[in-house]
Amino acid sequence: MSMATLTISPAEEKRVKGMGFLWNRGTEEFSGRILTGNGKITAAHLQKAAECAEKFGNGTVTLTSRM
C-alpha cells in the first residue's frame, strides 16, 4: 500500500493549518481542532461538530486532549 500524496499546495496547507485544520500525514484527510475555554463543550456544540463531520468529512469525530 502506498502513502497518499497531498494534492493541495504547501501554501494552501499552511493557510488551512492557520484555521485549525491539520493534515493527517499519509492520508488525504485533515483533522479540525475545536478549542474550548475550559475543556467542556455543550451538547449543542457537539451536535454542530457532528454535522460538520458529516458535511465536510467522513462522519467521524475523534476526541483527544493535548496540553
C-alpha positions in Angstrom: 0.0 0.0 0.0 1.4 3.4 -1.0 1.3 6.6 1.1 -1.2 9.2 -0.1 0.1 12.3 -1.6 -1.4 15.6 -0.6 -2.9 17.3 -3.6 -3.0 20.8 -2.3 -0.1 23.3 -2.4 2.1 23.8 0.6 0.8 27.4 0.8 -2.8 26.1 1.0 -1.8 23.6 3.6 -0.3 26.4 5.7 -3.4 28.6 5.2 -5.8 25.9 6.5 -3.4 25.0 9.3 -3.8 28.6 10.5 -7.5 28.0 10.7 -7.1 24.9 12.8 -7.1 22.1 10.2 -4.1 19.8 10.3 -3.2 17.3 7.6 -3.2 13.7 8.7 0.1 12.7 7.1 -0.1 9.7 4.8 -3.7 10.4 4.0 -5.9 12.8 2.0 -7.6 13.8 5.3 -7.4 16.7 7.7 -8.4 17.0 11.3 -10.1 20.1 12.6 -9.3 21.5 16.1 -12.1 22.5 18.4 -10.8 24.8 21.2 -12.6 25.1 24.4 -12.3 27.6 27.2 -12.4 25.0 30.0 -12.2 21.6 28.3 -16.0 21.2 28.1 -18.5 21.7 25.3 -22.2 21.7 25.3 -24.4 19.0 23.7 -25.4 21.6 21.1 -21.7 22.3 20.2 -21.1 18.5 19.9 -24.1 18.2 17.6 -22.6 21.0 15.4 -19.2 19.2 15.4 -21.0 16.0 14.2 -22.9 18.0 11.5 -19.6 19.4 10.2 -18.0 15.9 10.2 -20.9 14.6 8.1 -20.9 17.6 5.7 -17.2 18.2 5.3 -15.5 15.0 6.4 -16.1 11.3 6.7 -18.6 11.5 9.5 -16.1 10.6 12.3 -15.4 12.7 15.3 -12.5 11.7 17.5 -11.9 13.4 20.8 -8.5 13.8 22.3 -6.8 16.2 24.7 -3.4 17.9 24.4 -1.7 20.3 26.7 
